[in-house]
Amino acid sequence: MTPPRACGTARVALGRSPAEGRYLLGIDTSCDDTGVGIVRVQNGKPEVLANALWSQKVHRQYGGVMPEVASREHVERIDAILEDALSQAGIPLSTISAVAATRGPGLVGALLVGLTYGKGLAQGLGVSFYAMHHLEGHIQAAVSEHPDLPFPHLALVVSGGHTHLFKVNAPGQYELVGATRDDAAGEAFDKVARMLGLGYPGGPAISKAAERGDPAGVALPRPLLGQKGFDFSFSGLKTACMLAVKSGVNADDLAASFQSRVVESLVQTTKRAARALGLKHVVVSGGVAANQALRTAFKQSGLKSHFPPMHLNTDNGAMIALAAVKNVLAGDVGNDWEAEAEAYLPLAQVPH
């Protein structure tokens, strides 16, 4: 099905058509990163000209994201991030021919900052506005690097807030194949890192500690071993790590063993789904897709795996602009003025 769109009164897009200039500005404020990116489309192909990003460091003292603090940080930083993006691209604001912003899923207060800012910016410029889905942005960050990727293919989005596996039938048409039943993989990384006193964010910290440890050093369960479906679960693995910490195991060995189990779950479940659906290509995106152990495992999996460039793995504005490219090329005039921020916004439903 196509990504959920906002309902509301139809409105004619202001000013010039986005097809004339083809400079798309994307905004993402779904969590604790303030991102503004600029993409130029020429001959039907997107090129990222700028990807300005502010990662909020204030949350490190809490060991996780504080929603209200995140919203205030977005408000304080977004003007400067927009100026940074324009400077990177080397263009004036007047060159922008369309604006896209994330409407969900994410933290509602944080989403409202970028969504409202994007609408106001588009209104002021007299250009079209697109309200986009955060997960589609992650997927398109990888797909844009591989324009000849065949349909259908799989897309695994794995981050701090999401672990979802989709079958992508065509641009903008997704079927949910599997998802986490509890914690997202990135959330589990953060929580285990906190248990080990490694700091926040947990992904890079666990990865660094794992380099010094033995991936077979601590006996940990294999999540959903033997399941018939394609879901993920990391809560039990997190609990096993907590018990291991209390027993006094080596921290580096536990980090390596935990990372090994998460990578194994993500890769093996995706392989089984690909085999069941008769697919060979998989897009892997989201913050956890930056993990080198995961990238190596997918490259050795027998699947044809495709990743975004490293700077597009985490939440960013360029990926939201990339997600809107297909809308522009399809002739969508961008009338998403009534779109509202939604914390829980599905990209696709399980097919019946």
C-alpha positions as CSV (number, residue, x, y, z in Angstrom):
1,M,0.0,0.0,0.0
2,T,1.1,3.6,-0.4
3,P,2.4,5.5,2.6
4,P,-0.3,7.0,4.8
5,R,-1.2,10.5,3.7
6,A,-2.9,13.2,5.7
7,C,-6.6,13.8,5.1
8,G,-7.9,17.3,4.8
9,T,-9.1,20.0,2.6
10,A,-7.4,20.0,-0.8
11,R,-5.4,23.0,-1.5
12,V,-3.6,24.2,-4.7
13,A,0.2,24.2,-4.2
14,L,1.6,27.7,-3.9
15,G,3.8,29.2,-6.5
16,R,5.9,27.3,-9.0
17,S,5.8,23.6,-9.7
18,P,8.6,21.6,-8.0
19,A,9.4,20.1,-11.4
20,E,10.8,23.4,-12.5
21,G,13.6,23.9,-10.0
22,R,13.9,20.4,-8.6
23,Y,15.7,21.4,-5.5
24,L,14.1,19.6,-2.6
25,L,14.7,20.6,1.0
26,G,14.0,17.9,3.6
27,I,13.5,18.3,7.4
28,D,13.6,15.6,10.0
29,T,13.1,16.2,13.8
30,S,11.5,12.9,14.7
31,C,13.7,12.3,17.8
32,D,17.0,13.9,19.0
33,D,18.6,14.8,15.7
34,T,17.8,18.1,13.9
35,G,18.4,17.4,10.2
36,V,18.0,19.6,7.1
37,G,19.1,18.2,3.7
38,I,18.9,19.4,0.2
39,V,18.6,17.2,-2.9
40,R,18.8,18.2,-6.5
41,V,17.0,16.1,-9.1
42,Q,18.4,16.0,-12.7
43,N,17.2,13.6,-15.4
44,G,15.1,11.8,-12.9
45,K,18.1,11.1,-10.5
46,P,18.6,12.6,-7.1
47,E,21.9,14.0,-5.8
48,V,22.4,15.0,-2.2
49,L,23.9,18.5,-2.1
50,A,23.7,19.0,1.6
51,N,23.0,17.1,4.8
52,A,23.3,19.4,7.8
53,L,22.7,17.7,11.2
54,W,22.8,18.5,14.9
55,S,22.9,15.6,17.2
56,Q,21.7,16.6,20.7
57,K,24.3,15.7,23.3
58,V,22.3,16.9,26.3
59,H,20.6,13.4,26.5
60,R,23.8,11.7,27.4
61,Q,23.4,12.7,31.1
62,Y,20.0,10.9,31.1
63,G,21.1,7.7,29.3
64,G,18.3,8.2,26.8
65,V,16.2,10.8,25.0
66,M,14.1,13.2,27.1
67,P,11.2,14.2,24.8
68,E,10.5,17.7,26.1
69,V,14.2,18.5,26.1
70,A,14.5,17.2,22.5
71,S,11.7,19.5,21.4
72,R,13.3,22.6,22.9
73,E,16.6,21.7,21.3
74,H,15.0,21.4,17.9
75,V,13.4,24.9,18.2
76,E,16.7,26.4,19.2
77,R,18.8,24.8,16.5
78,I,16.7,24.5,13.4
79,D,17.3,28.0,12.0
80,A,21.1,27.4,12.2
81,I,20.8,24.0,10.6
82,L,18.9,25.4,7.7
83,E,21.6,28.0,7.1
84,D,24.2,25.3,7.3
85,A,22.4,23.2,4.7
86,L,22.1,26.1,2.3
87,S,25.8,26.9,2.8
88,Q,26.8,23.3,2.1
89,A,24.7,23.3,-1.1
90,G,25.9,26.7,-2.2
91,I,22.5,28.0,-3.1
92,P,20.2,30.7,-1.8
93,L,16.9,29.8,-0.1
94,S,15.0,31.1,-3.0
95,T,16.3,28.2,-5.2
96,I,14.3,25.7,-3.2
97,S,11.3,24.4,-5.2
98,A,9.7,22.1,-2.7
99,V,9.9,21.3,1.1
100,A,9.4,17.9,2.7
101,A,9.2,17.2,6.4
102,T,8.7,14.1,8.6
103,R,5.2,13.7,10.0
104,G,5.8,10.4,11.8
105,P,6.5,8.2,13.5
106,G,8.5,9.7,16.3
107,L,8.2,11.9,19.4
108,V,5.1,14.1,18.8
109,G,6.7,17.3,20.3
110,A,9.8,16.9,18.2
111,L,7.9,16.0,15.1
112,L,5.8,19.2,15.5
113,V,8.8,21.4,15.4
114,G,10.0,20.2,12.0
115,L,6.6,19.7,10.5
116,T,5.4,23.2,11.4
117,Y,8.7,24.8,10.4
118,G,8.5,23.0,7.0
119,K,5.0,24.2,6.4
120,G,5.9,27.7,7.3
121,L,9.0,27.7,5.1
122,A,7.1,26.3,2.1
123,Q,4.3,28.9,2.6
124,G,6.9,31.7,2.8
125,L,8.6,30.5,-0.4
126,G,5.4,29.8,-2.3
127,V,6.3,26.2,-3.0
128,S,4.9,22.7,-2.5
129,F,5.0,20.8,0.8
130,Y,5.2,17.1,1.3
131,A,4.6,15.3,4.6
132,M,6.7,12.2,4.6
133,H,7.1,9.0,6.6
134,H,10.3,8.6,8.6
135,L,10.8,4.9,7.7
136,E,10.4,5.6,4.0
137,G,13.2,8.2,4.4
138,H,15.5,5.5,5.8
139,I,14.6,3.1,3.0
140,Q,15.1,5.8,0.3
141,A,18.5,6.7,1.7
142,A,19.7,3.3,0.6
143,V,17.6,3.0,-2.6
144,S,18.9,6.3,-3.9
145,E,22.4,4.8,-4.0
146,H,21.1,1.9,-6.1
147,P,18.7,3.3,-8.8
148,D,18.7,-0.1,-10.6
149,L,17.5,-2.0,-7.6
150,P,14.9,-4.5,-8.9
151,F,11.3,-4.8,-7.5
152,P,10.2,-6.4,-5.4
153,H,12.9,-6.4,-2.8
154,L,13.2,-6.5,1.0
155,A,13.9,-3.5,3.2
156,L,15.1,-3.9,6.8
157,V,14.9,-0.7,8.8
158,V,16.8,-1.1,12.0
159,S,17.4,1.8,14.4
160,G,16.9,3.0,18.0
161,G,13.1,3.1,17.6
162,H,12.4,0.7,14.8
163,T,13.1,-2.8,13.6
164,H,10.9,-3.5,10.6
165,L,11.1,-5.8,7.6
166,F,9.2,-4.8,4.5
167,K,8.6,-6.2,1.1
168,V,8.9,-3.3,-1.4
169,N,6.7,-4.0,-4.4
170,A,7.2,-0.7,-6.2
171,P,8.2,2.9,-5.3
172,G,6.0,3.8,-2.3
173,Q,4.3,0.4,-2.1
174,Y,5.2,-1.6,1.1
175,E,4.1,-4.8,2.8
176,L,5.0,-5.4,6.4
177,V,6.8,-8.8,6.6
178,G,8.0,-8.7,10.2
179,A,8.7,-6.3,13.1
180,T,10.0,-6.4,16.6
181,R,7.6,-7.6,19.2
182,D,9.2,-5.5,22.0
183,D,12.4,-3.5,21.9
184,A,14.0,-2.2,18.7
185,A,17.5,-3.4,18.1
186,G,19.0,0.0,18.6
187,E,17.1,0.5,21.9
188,A,18.5,-2.8,23.1
189,F,22.0,-1.6,22.2
190,D,21.4,1.5,24.3
191,K,20.1,-0.4,27.3
192,V,22.9,-3.0,27.3
193,A,25.5,-0.2,27.0
194,R,23.9,1.5,30.0
195,M,24.1,-1.8,32.0
196,L,27.8,-1.9,31.1
197,G,28.5,1.7,31.9
198,L,29.5,2.4,28.3
199,G,27.5,5.6,27.8
200,Y,25.0,6.8,25.3
201,P,24.4,6.3,22.4
202,G,25.0,2.6,22.9
203,G,25.5,1.3,19.4
204,P,29.0,2.7,18.8
205,A,30.0,2.0,22.4
206,I,29.0,-1.7,22.2
207,S,30.7,-2.1,18.8
208,K,33.9,-0.7,20.2
209,A,33.8,-2.9,23.3
210,A,33.0,-5.9,21.1
211,E,36.2,-5.5,19.2
212,R,38.1,-6.4,22.4
213,G,35.7,-9.3,23.4
214,D,34.9,-12.9,22.5
215,P,31.5,-13.2,20.7
216,A,31.3,-16.7,22.2
217,G,32.4,-15.6,25.6
218,V,29.0,-15.4,27.2
219,A,26.1,-17.8,26.6
220,L,23.1,-15.8,25.5
221,P,19.7,-17.0,24.1
222,R,18.9,-16.9,20.4
223,P,15.7,-14.7,20.1
224,L,12.7,-16.4,18.6
225,L,14.7,-19.5,17.6
226,G,12.5,-21.8,15.5
227,Q,9.7,-19.3,14.9
228,K,7.7,-19.7,11.7
229,G,7.2,-16.0,11.1
230,F,9.7,-13.2,10.5
231,D,9.4,-11.1,13.7
232,F,12.2,-9.9,16.0
233,S,12.5,-9.8,19.8
234,F,15.3,-8.3,21.9
235,S,13.7,-8.0,25.3
236,G,14.7,-11.4,26.5
237,L,18.2,-11.0,25.2
238,K,18.4,-7.7,27.1
239,T,17.2,-9.4,30.3
240,A,19.8,-12.2,29.8
241,C,22.5,-9.5,29.6
242,M,21.3,-7.9,32.8
243,L,21.6,-11.2,34.6
244,A,25.1,-11.7,33.1
245,V,26.2,-8.3,34.3
246,K,25.0,-9.2,37.9
247,S,27.0,-12.5,37.7
248,G,30.2,-10.5,37.0
249,V,31.1,-11.6,33.4
250,N,33.7,-9.8,31.4
251,A,32.1,-6.6,29.9
252,D,33.9,-6.8,26.6
253,D,32.9,-10.5,26.2
254,L,29.3,-9.6,27.0
255,A,29.3,-6.7,24.5
256,A,30.7,-9.0,21.8
257,S,28.3,-11.8,22.6
258,F,25.3,-9.5,22.7
259,Q,26.2,-7.9,19.4
260,S,26.7,-11.3,17.8
261,R,23.2,-12.4,18.8
262,V,21.5,-9.3,17.5
263,V,23.4,-9.5,14.2
264,E,22.5,-13.2,13.9
265,S,18.8,-12.5,14.5
266,L,18.6,-9.7,12.0
267,V,20.5,-11.5,9.3
268,Q,19.0,-15.0,9.7
269,T,15.4,-13.7,9.9
270,T,15.9,-11.6,6.8
271,K,17.4,-14.5,5.0
272,R,14.5,-16.8,5.8
273,A,12.0,-14.1,4.7
274,A,13.9,-13.6,1.4
275,R,13.9,-17.4,0.8
276,A,10.2,-17.7,1.6
277,L,9.3,-14.8,-0.7
278,G,11.8,-15.7,-3.5
279,L,13.8,-12.5,-3.2
280,K,17.5,-11.9,-3.5
281,H,18.0,-8.1,-2.8
282,V,17.7,-6.4,0.6
283,V,18.1,-2.8,1.6
284,V,19.4,-2.4,5.1
285,S,19.1,1.1,6.6
286,G,18.7,3.0,9.9
287,G,21.2,3.9,12.6
288,V,22.1,0.3,13.4
289,A,23.0,-0.3,9.7
290,A,26.2,1.6,10.4
291,N,27.3,-1.3,12.6
292,Q,30.3,-3.0,10.8
293,A,29.6,-6.4,12.2
294,L,26.0,-6.3,10.7
295,R,27.3,-5.0,7.4
296,T,29.9,-7.8,7.2
297,A,27.4,-10.4,8.1
298,F,24.9,-9.3,5.4
299,K,27.7,-9.2,2.8
300,Q,28.5,-12.8,3.7
301,S,24.8,-13.9,3.8
302,G,24.4,-14.8,0.2
303,L,21.8,-12.0,-0.2
304,K,22.5,-9.0,-2.4
305,S,22.6,-6.3,0.4
306,H,22.5,-2.6,-0.2
307,F,23.3,0.0,2.5
308,P,23.1,3.8,2.5
309,P,26.4,5.8,2.7
310,M,27.5,6.1,6.3
311,H,26.4,9.7,6.7
312,L,22.8,8.8,5.7
313,N,22.4,6.0,8.2
314,T,21.2,8.0,11.2
315,D,18.2,10.3,11.2
316,N,18.7,13.1,8.7
317,G,17.0,15.6,6.5
318,A,18.4,14.5,3.2
319,M,16.7,11.1,3.5
320,I,13.3,12.9,3.8
321,A,14.0,14.9,0.7
322,L,15.0,11.7,-1.1
323,A,11.7,10.1,0.0
324,A,9.8,13.0,-1.6
325,V,11.6,12.6,-5.0
326,K,9.3,9.9,-6.2
327,N,6.3,12.1,-5.3
328,V,7.7,15.0,-7.4
329,L,8.5,12.7,-10.3
330,A,5.1,11.2,-10.2
331,G,3.5,14.6,-10.5
332,D,2.3,14.9,-6.9
333,V,1.8,18.6,-6.4
334,G,2.5,18.5,-2.7
335,N,-0.7,19.7,-0.9
336,D,0.0,18.2,2.5
337,W,-0.8,21.3,4.4
338,E,-3.3,19.6,6.7
339,A,-0.9,16.8,7.7
340,E,-0.6,16.3,11.5
341,A,2.3,14.8,13.5
342,E,1.7,11.2,14.5
343,A,3.7,9.3,17.0
344,Y,2.6,5.9,15.7
345,L,2.3,6.0,12.0
346,P,2.4,2.7,10.1
347,L,4.1,2.6,6.7
348,A,2.3,-0.5,5.7
349,Q,-0.2,-3.0,7.1
350,V,0.2,-6.8,7.2
351,P,-1.4,-8.1,3.9
352,H,-4.5,-10.2,4.4
